[in-house]
Amino acid sequence: MMAPHLEVLALPTTHRFQRGDDLAAELLRAADIAGITLLDGDVVCVASKVVSLVEGQQVALPPASDTEDPRQGRRQLAREHATAIVADAPWVLVTRTHHGFVAANGGVDASNLAEGEALLLPDDPDASAAHLHERLAERTGARIGVIISDTFGRPWRMGQTDVALGVAGTAAMRDERGGTDLDGRPLEVTEAAIADEVAAAADLVRTKSSGTPFVVVRGLPSGDPGTGADLIRPLAEDLFATGGPTAVDHGVRARRTIRRFDPDRPVPTDLLERAVTAAATAPAPHHTQPWRFVRLRDRTRTRLLDVMAERWRADLRRDGESPETIDRRIAASDAILRTAPTLLAPFVVLDGAHSYPDPRRTDAERDMFLLSGGAALANLQVVLTAYGLGAAWISSTLFCAPTVREALDLDASWQPLGLIAVGWPAVAPEPRDEPFATDLLIDR
Ligand SMILES: Cc1cc2nc3c(=O)[nH]c(=O)nc-3n(C[C@H](O)[C@H](O)[C@H](O)COP(=O)(O)O)c2cc1C
């Protein structure tokens, strides 16, 4: 018996594709010229570019001024047609398209097109593949699989390969889970992206300039027909929904003050430790590590909040506030601080601060350490947010430092930075109104 083998046959054409062309007819003409008769079980790989041309996906490239980078027009189009920006760096824009594809410039093509024109991906590549599959069946009487492919880069790997955008009449995935390897060990995660592999094989016999939009792959084992959509990882399972600098930017912007937590879900210590170690990467004066995070256990928490409330009541009474107002304000604070699954009391210690004979420089030195504390607490909250946790930074301890130091038995060099309530958000936070950089960035 012959060992398994494949044939990969290029079908060149000199045809210039345009809107409304009969793709099946052009494919069969190219096969004819190549002397190939399509057979049952053959799979034709069709470059998405010709599908887009035939379907009229040409759009005007936004005009670029002479000084502008000509790539900007393509980027602008990709942005307009994106459902999400995955990575936006000066050297590359990666977007998610309405189909769910993730590609540089959203797959917007500007090569070998009329001046000022660009080409979007086919609107529904699975429908395009199904349509061609049916037309080919009508005209040849054979069951011919169709894969519509395009060239995409891959994260983690250099170079590009062709991948399947649309699939009809042939397998998309081969699920090998539940099988065994040669030694009989169970295969747990093996799902072969067959249609991508076929698309990549087809690309071996064409070059971008060769006018080879059609390639026949012959000899594939039959499998359950699939679709291109089968190969798109659902967004909820996508751990890399943003990449590169964009991931960091998103991570910072995603932090919101969370004031209501799921009461039944504790904060795992390992996540808290990660956030604390991230906090401790903040810039700090004199190469110190001045931050301390006291996790308040139940009894300590109650005792601290009791003495702080007493202090606060005295302040508010002195301000002339009514007993009702005082009760209401303390109750609002308690609603967060007494119920949060975890309560942290952050401090900076001034051990490494330089000493000066005058208050001006002594105060500036303390301020430096406090600023470093603020930076650390921002880091802490950003990293908590990255893992789905939420936090509220509450000023309380800043207003009664000696009371806090006494309650927690800390020496006078410990400067409280407020309290951080931590937990799993009870509800998703509202999207943020972005501030305008023009209001905040001032040139002098
Ligand atoms: C030093 C400091 C003290 C804060 N104190 C309180 C507070 O006592 N109570 C409170 O509800 N929020 C407090 N916040 C949170 C702010 O109200 C919050 O950051 C602001 O409303 C913006 O919302 P965002 O964090 O979701 O962007 C404090 C923030 C900082 C930086």
The ligand as a Tripos MOL2 file, in Angstrom:
@<TRIPOS>MOLECULE
LIG
   31    33     1     0     0
SMALL
NO_CHARGES

@<TRIPOS>ATOM
      1 C1         -5.6830   59.2320   48.2150 C.3       1 LIG1
      2 C2         -7.0660   58.8330   47.7890 C.ar      1 LIG1
      3 C3         -8.0850   58.7600   48.7050 C.ar      1 LIG1
      4 C4         -9.3650   58.3430   48.3250 C.ar      1 LIG1
      5 N1        -10.3440   58.2760   49.2710 N.ar      1 LIG1
      6 C5        -11.5670   57.8360   48.9350 C.ar      1 LIG1
      7 C6        -12.5850   57.7450   49.9340 C.ar      1 LIG1
      8 O1        -12.3580   58.0810   51.0920 O.2       1 LIG1
      9 N2        -13.7810   57.2550   49.5670 N.ar      1 LIG1
     10 C7        -14.0460   56.8740   48.2950 C.ar      1 LIG1
     11 O2        -15.1740   56.4310   48.0220 O.2       1 LIG1
     12 N3        -13.1180   56.9650   47.3090 N.ar      1 LIG1
     13 C8        -11.8900   57.4360   47.6110 C.ar      1 LIG1
     14 N4        -10.9190   57.5430   46.6340 N.ar      1 LIG1
     15 C9        -11.2300   57.0850   45.2760 C.3       1 LIG1
     16 C10       -11.6450   58.2230   44.3250 C.3       1 LIG1
     17 O3        -12.9050   58.7220   44.7110 O.3       1 LIG1
     18 C11       -11.6820   57.6390   42.9020 C.3       1 LIG1
     19 O4        -10.3720   57.3440   42.5150 O.3       1 LIG1
     20 C12       -12.3280   58.6120   41.9170 C.3       1 LIG1
     21 O5        -13.7020   58.6810   42.1750 O.3       1 LIG1
     22 C13       -12.1240   58.2000   40.4610 C.3       1 LIG1
     23 O6        -12.6950   56.9500   40.1700 O.3       1 LIG1
     24 P1        -11.8100   55.7740   39.5310 P.3       1 LIG1
     25 O7        -10.7910   55.3960   40.5700 O.co2     1 LIG1
     26 O8        -12.7790   54.6800   39.2280 O.co2     1 LIG1
     27 O9        -11.1480   56.3230   38.2960 O.co2     1 LIG1
     28 C14        -9.6400   57.9930   46.9740 C.ar      1 LIG1
     29 C15        -8.6090   58.0910   46.0330 C.ar      1 LIG1
     30 C16        -7.3360   58.5060   46.4410 C.ar      1 LIG1
     31 C17        -6.2540   58.5890   45.3960 C.3       1 LIG1
@<TRIPOS>BOND
     1     1     2 1
     2     2     3 ar
     3     2    30 ar
     4     3     4 ar
     5     4     5 ar
     6     4    28 ar
     7     5     6 ar
     8     6     7 ar
     9     6    13 1
    10     7     8 2
    11     7     9 ar
    12     9    10 ar
    13    10    11 2
    14    10    12 ar
    15    12    13 ar
    16    13    14 ar
    17    14    15 1
    18    14    28 ar
    19    15    16 1
    20    16    17 1
    21    16    18 1
    22    18    19 1
    23    18    20 1
    24    20    21 1
    25    20    22 1
    26    22    23 1
    27    23    24 1
    28    24    25 2
    29    24    26 1
    30    24    27 1
    31    28    29 ar
    32    29    30 ar
    33    30    31 1
@<TRIPOS>SUBSTRUCTURE
     1 LIG1         1 GROUP 0 **** ****
